Amino acid sequence: RDVAEKLKLKKPIAIHTPLLTGLQGAQRMEALSREELMLSTKMSKSKPESTILIHDSPEDIRRKIRKAFCPPKTVEHNPVIEIAKYILFKQPNFSLTIKRPEKYGGTLEVQSYDELEKLYREGKIHPLDLKNAVADALAEYLEPVRSYFMRNMEAKRILEDMLKMAITR
């Protein structure tokens, strides 16, 4: 920000959000500091299967989340829970619909993140049911962005140029 002013450029705006755990979860946790663990497990565009991109198709989102690390009754370092907490439940008046057969308790409407966390920790929501619900809700949430990139030729061109760039780690 200081350099921009000296170069007579506009100051950049940065939005800081928590780093989300990559969909594959922690690969090796032994002997890592908290900071090293966070950096090694974060979502990264250099590992496409570990992240949801804003232009991913609903099918890609569902496929990636179905493969995601989602340990039963565990919310810490659980990428599916984090998507619900930091993205979905940040929407005003959001509720998560968890569709399941009657023999497994029937459809469930979760009204808050706290309620979701409690039910999940207690084992009242199966990981696959959570994955399906989060995938559907996230695909719906990202639809306006995806549509914008498909409708707007300039935005689509920029997106395609970005996708062609080499990814390094």
Number of C-alpha atoms within 10 A of each C-alpha: 11 9 10 11 11 10 9 8 11 11 13 10 7 7 5 6 7 8 14 22 27 28 29 21 22 17 10 10 13 7 8 11 10 10 8 11 18 17 15 18 22 22 23 20 16 12 15 13 20 23 23 22 16 16 20 17 15 18 12 16 22 22 15 21 28 20 14 22 22 24 15 16 18 15 17 11 21 22 28 27 25 21 19 23 16 15 12 20 20 13 10 7 8 14 17 20 18 20 16 18 8 8 6 11 11 11 13 13 13 17 14 17 20 12 12 23 19 14 15 19 14 12 13 14 21 17 21 16 16 24 25 20 20 24 24 19 20 21 21 12 15 17 15 13 13 19 11 13 18 15 11 10 11 11 13 16 13 12 14 12 10 11 11 9 8 7 10 7 6
